[in-house]
Amino acid sequence: MVRAYEDLRIRIADVPTFAANPGNLLQHWPFCYLLDVLQRNHGVRALTLVDAYAMCPFATYPSDVEPTFRRIADGLRTGKSPYEQAWRALTQASSDRYPSTAALALSLWHGPLKLVLCEIDDVSASQLRDWLQYANPMNPQVHHGDWRALFAAGLTEHGDFTIISFDPKMFDRHGPSANRSHLWPDDLDLVVAATQHFIHPVLIQLSTYSTNRDNAYPAVLRTWRERLGKGAFRSVGVLRLRHPTMMTAFFGRAVTSSLSGALGDARRSMCARTGLDFTLSDTLG
Ligand SMILES: C[S@@+](CC[C@H](N)C(=O)[O-])C[C@H]1O[C@@H](n2cnc3c(N)ncnc32)[C@H](O)[C@@H]1O
């Protein structure tokens, strides 16, 4: 029997590295706040998390960690926000690893949690499978391949709230391109089609980390609003960092403005704890 995830014979050389920059904070800090609020104030019991770009459960630090990120990561050990608490719990056994969205969710969520994890990379997909055997959430699903194939086949709704996370390298308004790690406008139509039969609330998190190829954020946001709007998704909040330029946005269907309030709390705590200047806009009125 496996005693702990650390007991699994994963060769450390095989563990992918993560970016180790403020993009990780932007992706995970508000996500953890929302999980906390959903279970404490919204009475959500059974949650489904679909992560289209799942990554392995724990990544290692790259050799060239940004000094800002290292300083912030060291400071996370004392913080009280849901992200910091989960991060601390998950890195107690070894401080040189960084937890994924799915690992953070499993740490924070107390009720039934269905994980649907898409991963195109062979090593990461096999590590996800090994980890899930140990972590043992409810009937987890690993889709080894491009997330688009799973969504095109249709998603099944489980529980009473669904979060779908997209953490690609970047959103490219001019895709499709050969790079399947990018997200394109047509992908959002696929998301709308795959979730149109869901009867419970759905929250989508989308991130982008580059404005290359004529992808200035106001134009990207217009595309997100327009495409997701066709599925009755409304912006719950857009968090941005100007330097380096990064953006994560939450779009919800059948969700309340209190989730925008939770994003406001997340922003305040991120700014106070990291010293970085995150902004929040496009909240629900
Ligand atoms: C930036 S990481 C995602 C980080 C992750 N969401 C987290 O928990 O922080 C991107 C991951 O998505 C995977 N990936 C890239 N393109 C993909 C695709 N089209 N379908 C599924 N996985 C993909 C990569 O192999 C990588 O592990």
The ligand as an SDF file (V2000), in Angstrom:
LIG
                    3D

 27 29  0  0  0  0  0  0  0  0999 V2000
    1.1180   26.1510  -17.3770 C   0  0  0  0  0  0  0  0  0  0  0  0
    0.8350   24.4490  -17.0980 S   0  0  0  0  0  0  0  0  0  0  0  0
   -0.6850   24.4870  -16.2540 C   0  0  0  0  0  0  0  0  0  0  0  0
   -0.5550   24.7160  -14.8050 C   0  0  0  0  0  0  0  0  0  0  0  0
   -1.6850   24.1720  -14.0160 C   0  0  0  0  0  0  0  0  0  0  0  0
   -3.0010   24.4710  -14.4720 N   0  0  0  0  0  0  0  0  0  0  0  0
   -1.5970   24.4960  -12.5580 C   0  0  0  0  0  0  0  0  0  0  0  0
   -2.1770   23.7710  -11.8340 O   0  0  0  0  0  0  0  0  0  0  0  0
   -0.9380   25.4410  -12.1650 O   0  0  0  0  0  0  0  0  0  0  0  0
    0.3080   23.8450  -18.6670 C   0  0  0  0  0  0  0  0  0  0  0  0
    0.1250   22.3260  -18.6940 C   0  0  0  0  0  0  0  0  0  0  0  0
   -0.8120   22.0180  -19.7210 O   0  0  0  0  0  0  0  0  0  0  0  0
   -0.3270   20.9450  -20.5230 C   0  0  0  0  0  0  0  0  0  0  0  0
   -0.9180   21.1580  -21.8750 N   0  0  0  0  0  0  0  0  0  0  0  0
   -0.4850   21.9840  -22.8610 C   0  0  0  0  0  0  0  0  0  0  0  0
   -1.3270   21.9610  -23.9090 N   0  0  0  0  0  0  0  0  0  0  0  0
   -2.3250   21.1080  -23.5790 C   0  0  0  0  0  0  0  0  0  0  0  0
   -3.5080   20.6700  -24.2500 C   0  0  0  0  0  0  0  0  0  0  0  0
   -3.8290   21.1350  -25.4650 N   0  0  0  0  0  0  0  0  0  0  0  0
   -4.3190   19.7880  -23.6160 N   0  0  0  0  0  0  0  0  0  0  0  0
   -4.0050   19.3230  -22.3770 C   0  0  0  0  0  0  0  0  0  0  0  0
   -2.8850   19.6870  -21.6980 N   0  0  0  0  0  0  0  0  0  0  0  0
   -2.0720   20.5890  -22.2790 C   0  0  0  0  0  0  0  0  0  0  0  0
    1.1880   21.0550  -20.4520 C   0  0  0  0  0  0  0  0  0  0  0  0
    1.8110   19.8130  -20.6940 O   0  0  0  0  0  0  0  0  0  0  0  0
    1.4010   21.5650  -19.0180 C   0  0  0  0  0  0  0  0  0  0  0  0
    1.5640   20.5050  -18.1140 O   0  0  0  0  0  0  0  0  0  0  0  0
  1  2  1  0
  2  3  1  0
  2 10  1  0
  3  4  1  0
  4  5  1  0
  5  6  1  0
  5  7  1  0
  7  8  2  0
  7  9  1  0
 10 11  1  0
 11 12  1  0
 11 26  1  0
 12 13  1  0
 13 14  1  0
 13 24  1  0
 14 15  1  0
 14 23  1  0
 15 16  2  0
 16 17  1  0
 17 18  1  0
 17 23  2  0
 18 19  1  0
 18 20  2  0
 20 21  1  0
 21 22  2  0
 22 23  1  0
 24 25  1  0
 24 26  1  0
 26 27  1  0
M  CHG  2   2   1   9  -1
M  END
$$$$
